[in-house]
Amino acid sequence: MMKLKNFKGEIILTITALIWGTAFVAQSMGMKYTKPFTFNGVRTVVGGIALLPVILFMSKSKGESPKTEINDNKLWIRAGIECGLALLIASSLQQVGMQYTTAGKAGFLTALYIIIVPILGLFLKKKVRMTVWLSVVIATIGTYFLSVKQGFNIGIGDIYIILCAFGFSVQIMIVDKYASLTNAVKLSCTQFFVCGISSVIIALIFEKPQFSQIMQAAAPILYAGVMSSGVAYTLQIIGQRYTEPAVASLIMSMESVYAALGGWLILNEQLTGKELFGCALVFTAIIITQIPKKGSSSRSFEKIETQQA
């Protein structure tokens, strides 16, 4: 039964990665008409609105006791605020970075969260295997070939995307904390409104968005809002209920492959031989991270049991 649930979670997260990967193309197209916080704010608010009918339907059919509902409300609101703030930081860095780099490169660099998540686990009393440290070295070399220009200069867009990978790593860990404790759709909806409203406020102050620009980017915004935000992030929360965070981050990191394919097929983006080699190294690091330790399960890292008297 547990294996079946794990398989269910892995399928859900695979669909999540596919949607996210193709959303890089939509984000890149949307940036032709709008600025980062405007695009990010509108798309996440759209994602939140798209989930409201689902929540209304669920609340009518569930029929919980008032006490249970109050306790659940407190939990998913707190969880939604934490996830929303992490999403705000990560997605904003990503959207700003995509002004200066391609969708394909952004996808691969964002996928560095597969390396970062197990390392963050150290601070949560989780031990990290030697294969993870090996993958860190390989991913660092791959990032060098992918991002560093002549004269050892890293593109500004690449720096933003690498920082966003740290933000998404934190968001994955927060989701792992709350996924099995509260309603996935309510949590997802709350994080979108927290992220979206905050982004809109920042956009109104610094970007002065125009309605005509938003309408020009309507198609990319709707896809990124409804599919990437509303659908995919909700699937992420559901999928992580049945999957360890490091394994989940591996599956979701396949968005990098879909982003590169989407950039090539739709935007005619090309990667140099050096950049392709960097992509291959990063992807190799992703795979190595998930090689199970001999005699153990396939988990990337395990909790260190605390001694109790």
N, C-alpha and C positions, 0 to 999 in steps of 0.2 A: 504493500500500500504506500509506504514511504517513497519507494522508487518511482511509483506511478505519479505521486504528487511532485517529486523532483522533476520528472519528465514534463509534466504539465507546466511547471514554472519555467523550465528551460525553453519550451515552445513559445510561451507568452513573451519571454524576454527576447527571443529571436525576432518575433514580429515587432517588438519595441525597437530593436536595433535597426531593422529595415526602414521603419517609419522615420526614425531620427536621422539615418544616413541620407535618405532622400530629402529630408528637410533642410540639409545644408545647402542644397541647390536652391530651394525656395528662399532661404535666408539671404543667399548671395544675390538673387534676383531682386529681392525686396529692398536691398541696400542701394539699388540704383535710383530709388525714388524717395526713400525716407532715411532718417538718421537713426543711429543705433537704439537709443532709449525709446524713441517713438515707435519703431518697429517692434521692439521687445515688449513695450507696455501694451500696445494694442493687441498683439497676438496672444499674450497670456491672459488678458481680460477676456478676449474671445474664447479662449480655452476654458476659463472659469464659467462663462455664460453657457457654453455648450454642455456643461455638466449639470447645470441647475435642473433641467427637466428630469434627468436621471435620478437626482437626489429626491425630487418631489415624488416621483413614482415609487422609489424605494421606501420613503417614509410612510406612504399610504398603505403599502403592502406588508410592511414589517410588523407593526403593532407591538412595540416595546412598552414596558412599564415606564411611567414618568421618571422614576428614580434612576433607572438604567439609562434613559435617554439623556438626563442632565449630566450624569457622570461621563457618558460618552462624548457629549458636546464639549465638556471641559477638556477632554483629552485630545480630540481631533482639532480643536481650535489652537491649543498649545503646540501640537505637532505641526499643524499647518503653518503657523507663524515661523517656527524654526526652519521648516523645509523651504518656506517662501523666501526668507531672508538669504538662505544659502543659494537658492535658485536665482535670486536677484543678482547676487554678486557674480555667480558663475556665468549665467546667460548674458549679463551685461558685458563682461570681459570678452566672451566669445563673439558677441555681435560687433563690438568695437574692433576686435582683431580681424574680423572678416572683411573689414574695409581695406585691409592691406595684404591679404593673402588669399589663396584659392580655396574653394570648397573642399577639394581633395586633401590638401595639406592640413586644413583646419580639422577635418575628420580624423586624420591620423594623430595629430598632436593632442586633440581632445581625448583620444583613446588612451593617453598616458595615465588616466585614472585607474586603469587596471594594475599599474605598478604602485600607484600612490595609496590605494585602498588598503592593501595588506600592511604597508608601512605605518599607516595611521592606526592600524590594529594594534601596533605595539603599545600605543598610549592607552588602549583599552584592555591591557593585560592579555594580549593575544600574541603567540609566538610566531615568528616568520622563518620559513625554511630557507636553506642555502640557495635553492633554485630561484627563489624570489630575488635574493641579492644579486645572483648572476644575471637575472633578467633586468635588474636596475642598470647594471653596467652596459648591457647590450642596448637597452632602450636609450640610454644617454648617448651612446655612440651613434645610434640610428637618428636620434633627434639632431645631433650635430650635422650629419650628412643631409638631413631633410631641411634644416633651418638656417645653418650658418652660411653666410655669403663669403665672397672673397674678402680677405683682410680680417677674417674672424669676426665679422659683424653679423649679429643675429637680427633678422627683420623684426621691426616693431610689432607687426601683426602676429608673428610667431610667439613673441614674448607674452602678448595678451592671451593667446590661445593656451599656452602652457600654464599660465596662471589660472585660466578658467578650468583646466583639468583638476587643479587642486580644489577649486570651488565645488565642482561636480563630485569629487571624492567625498567631501564633507556631506553633501546632499545625500549621497548613496548610504553613508553611515547613519545619517539621521532617519532615512526611510527604513533601514534595517531595524532601527530601534523601535519604530512605531508600527511597522507594517502589519504585524500580527495582533496588535492591540486595539486598533480602531478601524473604522470604515474607510476603505481605500478611496472611494469616490469623493467622500466628504473631505478627506485629507488632501486629495489632489486638487479639488476645487478651491479649498482655502489657500493652498500654497500659490495657486495662480493669481488669485485676487490680491494677496499680499505682494507678490512680485510685480503684478501688472499695475496696480494703483501706485506703488512706489516708483516704478519706471515712468509712468505717465506724469507724475508730479515733477520728476527730474527733467523729463522732456519739455514740459511747459516752462520750466525755469531757464534751461540752457539751450534748447533746440528750436523753440518757437514753431511747433509742427503746424502744417497747413492741411486742411481737409482734402484738398485736391491731390496732394502728394500721397495721402493715405489711400485714396480711391485708386490711384495709379498702381499702387502696390497691393490692391485688394486680393488678388488671387494668391500671391505668395503668403500674405498675412493669414488668409483663411486656411490655407493648407497647414502652415506652421502653427496656427492657433487651434484649429479643430483636431487635426491629426497628430501633429508633433506634441502639442501641449495637452489638449483634452483627452485624446485617446492613448497616446504612447506613455505619458507620465503616469496615467492611471494604471495601464498595463504593467508598468515598472513596479508599482506598489503591490499589485496583486501577485506578480511573478516572484518578487522578493520574499513573499510569505513562505515559499517552498524552496528557496535557494539561498545558500550562504552568500554573504556580500561579495567575497572575492570571486566566487564562481559566477555570480550574477554580473559582476563588472566585466569578466572575460566575455561572456555572451553579448553583453551590450556594447562592448568595444568593437564588435563586428560592424558597428555603424561606420567605422572608418573605411572599411572596404566598400560599403554601399555608397558612402559619400564620394569616394574616388571614382567609382563607376558612374555615379550620377553626374559628377562634374565632367567626366570624359564624354558621356553620351549626350548630355543636354547642353552643357555650357562650352563644349569643345576645349576643356582645360587640358593642358599637357604637363607632364612631369619630366624633368631631365633625368638622365641615367643616374646621376649622383642622388637625386631626390628619390627615385624609385628604389635605389639600394637602401637609403635611409628608411623608407617605408617598409621594406622587407625585414630590416633589422628590428624595427619597432614591433612588427607583427610577430616575428620570431620570439621576441621578449614576452609578448602577450601569451604565446603558446607555452613557453618554458615555465612561466609563472604557475601554470595549472598542472604541471607534471606531478603526480602524487608521490609522496615519500614511500619508499618500499615498506610494505607491511602496514600501511595506513590507508585511510580513506582518501578520496580525491579532493578533500577540502584544502583550500589554499593556506589557511591558517586556523589554528584551533585556540580555544580559550584556555588560558592557564588557570587551572583550578586553584582557588584560594583556600588556604588551610584554615579550618575553623576549629575552635577549641571544643 
